[in-house]
Amino acid sequence: MGGGSRESPTGDTLAGLVERLAVALERSNVLDYTVLLQRPWRMVWLNFVGGMARGLGIGLGFTVLTAILLYALRGLMVANLPVIGDLIATIVRLVEQRLRP
């Protein structure tokens, strides 16, 4: 039982396993997580900023999609398609009926 190298059942040496573990931990950013856990207010701040950015992105995205939809509807109204006109008239009628007491 001489020699300093120990092998796992898969044939890797202990040093090789430690090296693979170190690389895996480095790739998973464990250090970043432990720093965040040690400073919880930093995590709160990062989550707040991330939430604000997501909210802004949702707002801007919704605005752009609505503008595109309205632009397309305006083009259909200019074309004066009877199907679209009938659909809009039906919607207006339903809204007026709903608003009556």
Secondary structure by P-SEA (a helix, b strand, c coil): cccccccccccccaaaaaaaaaaaaaaaaaaaaaaaaacaaaaaaaaaaaaaaaaaaaaaaaaaaaaaaaaaaaaaaaaccaaaaaaaaaaaaaaaaaacc
